[in-house]
Amino acid sequence: MVQFYLLSVILNIISGYALVSFNSPATGSKFDGIREFLKDSTIRLVLGILSTTVGFFKLLTVMRGDIPVVGDLLPSVAGLASGFTLLLEFYKLNSSVRTEALERMDKILVSNSRIVGISTMVLGFAHFLFPNVLFM
């Protein structure tokens, strides 16, 4: 479906930028307003929910003529990873419950959120530029 394709590209780029720019200082550029907007915890929660949902549905729906599941594997996994990282950050900030599984996921995703963000943005742009490539 074209709608999920567009949502996948947009949300991968935005959620990747939200993960990359979270701890970066203000530089006096035009992107400072967007950076501050994406630092709001409610915006990050909504972005995480949307990215995870679109990433999941992107696995199920394909563009016409594409191979199911495999055709959009990397962009959907990137959307799931960035959305889950944003949700995990939100949970970590607002909850006092700590478990071993949560700590393991925190070490994998949240501590490497900059890498997850960069790879999600790259896959979002590649998904936009090369729509019919296998795994894209």
CYANA upper distance limits for C-alpha pairs under 8 A (distance plus 0.5 A):
  1 MET  CA      5 TYR  CA      6.92
  1 MET  CA     61 THR  CA      6.76
  1 MET  CA     62 VAL  CA      6.43
  1 MET  CA     63 MET  CA      5.73
  1 MET  CA     64 ARG  CA      7.92
  2 VAL  CA      6 LEU  CA      6.72
  2 VAL  CA     63 MET  CA      7.14
  3 GLN  CA      7 LEU  CA      6.65
  4 PHE  CA      8 SER  CA      6.26
  4 PHE  CA     54 VAL  CA      7.24
  4 PHE  CA     57 PHE  CA      8.11
  4 PHE  CA     58 LYS  CA      6.80
  4 PHE  CA     61 THR  CA      8.26
  5 TYR  CA      9 VAL  CA      6.79
  5 TYR  CA     58 LYS  CA      7.95
  5 TYR  CA     63 MET  CA      8.13
  6 LEU  CA     10 ILE  CA      6.69
  7 LEU  CA     11 LEU  CA      6.30
  7 LEU  CA     54 VAL  CA      7.49
  8 SER  CA     12 ASN  CA      6.36
  8 SER  CA     51 SER  CA      8.07
  8 SER  CA     54 VAL  CA      6.75
  8 SER  CA     55 GLY  CA      7.30
  8 SER  CA     58 LYS  CA      7.82
  8 SER  CA     75 PRO  CA      7.67
  8 SER  CA     76 SER  CA      7.87
  8 SER  CA     79 GLY  CA      7.60
  8 SER  CA    124 GLY  CA      7.91
  9 VAL  CA     13 ILE  CA      6.83
  9 VAL  CA     75 PRO  CA      8.42
  9 VAL  CA    124 GLY  CA      5.40
  9 VAL  CA    125 PHE  CA      7.54
  9 VAL  CA    127 HIS  CA      7.10
  9 VAL  CA    128 PHE  CA      6.72
 10 ILE  CA     14 ILE  CA      6.66
 10 ILE  CA    124 GLY  CA      7.79
 11 LEU  CA     15 SER  CA      6.19
 11 LEU  CA     47 LEU  CA      8.13
 11 LEU  CA     50 LEU  CA      8.12
 11 LEU  CA     51 SER  CA      6.36
 11 LEU  CA     79 GLY  CA      7.85
 12 ASN  CA     16 GLY  CA      6.33
 12 ASN  CA     51 SER  CA      7.58
 12 ASN  CA     75 PRO  CA      8.09
 12 ASN  CA     78 ALA  CA      7.58
 12 ASN  CA     79 GLY  CA      6.11
 12 ASN  CA     82 SER  CA      8.06
 12 ASN  CA    120 THR  CA      6.13
 12 ASN  CA    121 MET  CA      6.37
 12 ASN  CA    123 LEU  CA      8.05
 12 ASN  CA    124 GLY  CA      5.65
 13 ILE  CA     17 TYR  CA      6.63
 13 ILE  CA    120 THR  CA      7.18
 13 ILE  CA    121 MET  CA      5.06
 13 ILE  CA    122 VAL  CA      8.32
 13 ILE  CA    124 GLY  CA      5.94
 13 ILE  CA    125 PHE  CA      7.65
 14 ILE  CA     18 ALA  CA      6.62
 14 ILE  CA    121 MET  CA      8.12
 15 SER  CA     19 LEU  CA      6.75
 15 SER  CA     47 LEU  CA      7.09
 15 SER  CA     48 GLY  CA      7.94
 15 SER  CA     51 SER  CA      7.75
 15 SER  CA     82 SER  CA      6.80
 15 SER  CA     83 GLY  CA      7.64
 15 SER  CA    117 GLY  CA      7.52
 15 SER  CA    120 THR  CA      8.23
 15 SER  CA    121 MET  CA      8.36
 16 GLY  CA     20 VAL  CA      6.69
 16 GLY  CA     82 SER  CA      7.10
 16 GLY  CA    116 VAL  CA      7.62
 16 GLY  CA    117 GLY  CA      4.27
 16 GLY  CA    118 ILE  CA      6.52
 16 GLY  CA    119 SER  CA      8.03
 16 GLY  CA    120 THR  CA      5.70
 16 GLY  CA    121 MET  CA      5.49
 17 TYR  CA     21 SER  CA      6.34
 17 TYR  CA    117 GLY  CA      6.72
 17 TYR  CA    118 ILE  CA      8.01
 17 TYR  CA    121 MET  CA      7.33
 18 ALA  CA     22 PHE  CA      6.49
 18 ALA  CA     35 ARG  CA      7.79
 18 ALA  CA     38 LEU  CA      6.18
 18 ALA  CA     39 LYS  CA      7.80
 18 ALA  CA     44 ARG  CA      8.18
 18 ALA  CA    117 GLY  CA      7.90
 19 LEU  CA     82 SER  CA      8.17
 19 LEU  CA     86 LEU  CA      8.04
 19 LEU  CA    113 SER  CA      6.36
 19 LEU  CA    114 ARG  CA      6.38
 19 LEU  CA    116 VAL  CA      8.02
 19 LEU  CA    117 GLY  CA      5.50
 20 VAL  CA     24 SER  CA      8.20
 20 VAL  CA    113 SER  CA      7.59
 20 VAL  CA    114 ARG  CA      5.30
 20 VAL  CA    115 ILE  CA      8.31
 20 VAL  CA    117 GLY  CA      5.79
 20 VAL  CA    118 ILE  CA      7.09
 21 SER  CA     35 ARG  CA      6.81
 22 PHE  CA     35 ARG  CA      7.73
 22 PHE  CA     38 LEU  CA      8.10
 22 PHE  CA     39 LYS  CA      6.58
 26 ALA  CA     32 ASP  CA      6.44
 27 THR  CA     32 ASP  CA      7.53
 28 GLY  CA     32 ASP  CA      7.08
 31 PHE  CA     35 ARG  CA      6.58
 32 ASP  CA     36 GLU  CA      6.61
 33 GLY  CA     37 PHE  CA      6.63
 34 ILE  CA     38 LEU  CA      6.64
 35 ARG  CA     39 LYS  CA      6.86
 36 GLU  CA     40 ASP  CA      7.55
 37 PHE  CA     43 ILE  CA      8.05
 38 LEU  CA     43 ILE  CA      6.75
 38 LEU  CA     44 ARG  CA      6.91
 39 LYS  CA     43 ILE  CA      7.97
 39 LYS  CA     44 ARG  CA      7.43
 40 ASP  CA     44 ARG  CA      6.78
 41 SER  CA     45 LEU  CA      6.60
 41 SER  CA     90 PHE  CA      7.26
 42 THR  CA     46 VAL  CA      6.75
 43 ILE  CA     47 LEU  CA      6.50
 44 ARG  CA     48 GLY  CA      6.45
 44 ARG  CA     86 LEU  CA      6.68
 44 ARG  CA     87 LEU  CA      8.17
 44 ARG  CA     90 PHE  CA      7.99
 45 LEU  CA     49 ILE  CA      6.73
 45 LEU  CA     86 LEU  CA      7.08
 45 LEU  CA     87 LEU  CA      6.44
 45 LEU  CA     90 PHE  CA      6.89
 46 VAL  CA     50 LEU  CA      6.61
 47 LEU  CA     51 SER  CA      6.45
 47 LEU  CA     83 GLY  CA      7.42
 47 LEU  CA     86 LEU  CA      8.04
 48 GLY  CA     52 THR  CA      6.56
 48 GLY  CA     82 SER  CA      7.62
 48 GLY  CA     83 GLY  CA      4.41
 48 GLY  CA     84 PHE  CA      6.80
 48 GLY  CA     85 THR  CA      7.96
 48 GLY  CA     86 LEU  CA      5.48
 48 GLY  CA     87 LEU  CA      5.84
 49 ILE  CA     53 THR  CA      6.58
 49 ILE  CA     83 GLY  CA      6.77
 49 ILE  CA     84 PHE  CA      8.47
 49 ILE  CA     87 LEU  CA      7.60
 50 LEU  CA     54 VAL  CA      6.48
 50 LEU  CA     83 GLY  CA      7.74
 51 SER  CA     55 GLY  CA      6.37
 51 SER  CA     79 GLY  CA      5.77
 51 SER  CA     80 LEU  CA      6.86
 51 SER  CA     82 SER  CA      7.51
 51 SER  CA     83 GLY  CA      5.20
 52 THR  CA     56 PHE  CA      6.66
 52 THR  CA     79 GLY  CA      6.44
 52 THR  CA     80 LEU  CA      5.06
 52 THR  CA     81 ALA  CA      8.05
 52 THR  CA     82 SER  CA      8.06
 52 THR  CA     83 GLY  CA      5.13
 52 THR  CA     84 PHE  CA      6.80
 53 THR  CA     57 PHE  CA      6.74
 53 THR  CA     80 LEU  CA      8.14
 54 VAL  CA     58 LYS  CA      6.31
 54 VAL  CA     76 SER  CA      8.11
 54 VAL  CA     79 GLY  CA      7.68
 54 VAL  CA     80 LEU  CA      8.49
 55 GLY  CA     59 LEU  CA      7.15
 55 GLY  CA     75 PRO  CA      7.88
 55 GLY  CA     76 SER  CA      4.74
 55 GLY  CA     77 VAL  CA      6.97
 55 GLY  CA     78 ALA  CA      7.96
 55 GLY  CA     79 GLY  CA      5.20
 55 GLY  CA     80 LEU  CA      5.54
 56 PHE  CA     60 LEU  CA      7.55
 56 PHE  CA     76 SER  CA      7.07
 56 PHE  CA     80 LEU  CA      7.23
 57 PHE  CA     61 THR  CA      6.69
 58 LYS  CA     62 VAL  CA      7.39
 58 LYS  CA     72 ASP  CA      7.40
 58 LYS  CA     76 SER  CA      6.13
 59 LEU  CA     68 PRO  CA      8.07
 59 LEU  CA     69 VAL  CA      5.60
 59 LEU  CA     72 ASP  CA      7.02
 59 LEU  CA     73 LEU  CA      7.09
 59 LEU  CA     76 SER  CA      6.55
 60 LEU  CA     68 PRO  CA      7.69
 60 LEU  CA     69 VAL  CA      6.93
 61 THR  CA     68 PRO  CA      7.70
 61 THR  CA     69 VAL  CA      8.33
 62 VAL  CA     66 ASP  CA      6.62
 62 VAL  CA     67 ILE  CA      7.64
 62 VAL  CA     68 PRO  CA      6.39
 62 VAL  CA     69 VAL  CA      7.96
 62 VAL  CA     71 GLY  CA      7.71
 62 VAL  CA     72 ASP  CA      7.61
 66 ASP  CA     71 GLY  CA      6.27
 66 ASP  CA    132 ASN  CA      7.52
 67 ILE  CA     71 GLY  CA      5.29
 67 ILE  CA    134 LEU  CA      8.42
 68 PRO  CA     72 ASP  CA      8.16
 69 VAL  CA     73 LEU  CA      6.37
 70 VAL  CA    134 LEU  CA      7.63
 70 VAL  CA    135 PHE  CA      6.09
 71 GLY  CA    132 ASN  CA      8.38
 71 GLY  CA    133 VAL  CA      8.02
 71 GLY  CA    134 LEU  CA      5.64
 71 GLY  CA    135 PHE  CA      5.16
 71 GLY  CA    136 MET  CA      6.46
 72 ASP  CA     76 SER  CA      6.66
 72 ASP  CA    134 LEU  CA      7.97
 72 ASP  CA    135 PHE  CA      5.70
 72 ASP  CA    136 MET  CA      5.48
 73 LEU  CA     77 VAL  CA      6.58
 73 LEU  CA    135 PHE  CA      5.74
 73 LEU  CA    136 MET  CA      7.20
 74 LEU  CA     78 ALA  CA      6.51
 74 LEU  CA    123 LEU  CA      7.76
 74 LEU  CA    135 PHE  CA      6.24
 74 LEU  CA    136 MET  CA      6.59
 75 PRO  CA     79 GLY  CA      6.61
 75 PRO  CA    120 THR  CA      8.09
 75 PRO  CA    123 LEU  CA      6.47
 75 PRO  CA    124 GLY  CA      7.07
 75 PRO  CA    127 HIS  CA      7.29
 75 PRO  CA    135 PHE  CA      8.43
 75 PRO  CA    136 MET  CA      6.84
 76 SER  CA     80 LEU  CA      6.65
 77 VAL  CA     81 ALA  CA      6.52
 78 ALA  CA     82 SER  CA      6.56
 78 ALA  CA    116 VAL  CA      8.30
 78 ALA  CA    119 SER  CA      7.97
 78 ALA  CA    120 THR  CA      5.71
 78 ALA  CA    123 LEU  CA      7.75
 79 GLY  CA     83 GLY  CA      6.39
 79 GLY  CA    120 THR  CA      7.47
 80 LEU  CA     84 PHE  CA      6.36
 81 ALA  CA     85 THR  CA      6.52
 81 ALA  CA    109 LEU  CA      8.36
 81 ALA  CA    116 VAL  CA      7.70
 82 SER  CA     86 LEU  CA      6.75
 82 SER  CA    116 VAL  CA      6.89
 82 SER  CA    117 GLY  CA      7.11
 82 SER  CA    120 THR  CA      7.37
 83 GLY  CA     87 LEU  CA      6.71
 84 PHE  CA     88 LEU  CA      6.45
 85 THR  CA     89 GLU  CA      6.64
 85 THR  CA    109 LEU  CA      6.29
 85 THR  CA    110 VAL  CA      6.42
 85 THR  CA    113 SER  CA      7.46
 86 LEU  CA     90 PHE  CA      6.79
 87 LEU  CA     91 TYR  CA      6.65
 88 LEU  CA     92 LYS  CA      6.49
 88 LEU  CA    106 ASP  CA      7.94
 88 LEU  CA    110 VAL  CA      7.81
 89 GLU  CA     93 LEU  CA      6.74
 89 GLU  CA    110 VAL  CA      7.11
 90 PHE  CA     94 ASN  CA      6.74
 91 TYR  CA     95 SER  CA      6.18
 92 LYS  CA     96 SER  CA      8.05
 98 ARG  CA    102 LEU  CA      6.95
 98 ARG  CA    103 GLU  CA      7.56
 99 THR  CA    103 GLU  CA      6.75
100 GLU  CA    104 ARG  CA      6.73
101 ALA  CA    105 MET  CA      6.74
102 LEU  CA    106 ASP  CA      6.48
103 GLU  CA    107 LYS  CA      6.73
104 ARG  CA    108 ILE  CA      6.87
105 MET  CA    109 LEU  CA      6.35
105 MET  CA    110 VAL  CA      7.95
106 ASP  CA    110 VAL  CA      5.46
106 ASP  CA    111 SER  CA      6.84
107 LYS  CA    111 SER  CA      5.83
107 LYS  CA    112 ASN  CA      7.98
108 ILE  CA    112 ASN  CA      6.84
109 LEU  CA    113 SER  CA      6.23
109 LEU  CA    116 VAL  CA      7.83
112 ASN  CA    116 VAL  CA      6.85
113 SER  CA    117 GLY  CA      6.43
114 ARG  CA    118 ILE  CA      6.67
115 ILE  CA    119 SER  CA      6.61
116 VAL  CA    120 THR  CA      6.49
117 GLY  CA    121 MET  CA      6.64
118 ILE  CA    122 VAL  CA      6.67
119 SER  CA    123 LEU  CA      6.56
120 THR  CA    124 GLY  CA      6.51
121 MET  CA    125 PHE  CA      6.75
122 VAL  CA    126 ALA  CA      6.57
123 LEU  CA    127 HIS  CA      6.30
123 LEU  CA    136 MET  CA      8.47
124 GLY  CA    128 PHE  CA      6.78
125 PHE  CA    129 LEU  CA      6.73
126 ALA  CA    130 PHE  CA      6.30
126 ALA  CA    136 MET  CA      7.94
127 HIS  CA    131 PRO  CA      6.03
127 HIS  CA    136 MET  CA      5.90
130 PHE  CA    136 MET  CA      7.45
131 PRO  CA    136 MET  CA      6.79
132 ASN  CA    136 MET  CA      7.29
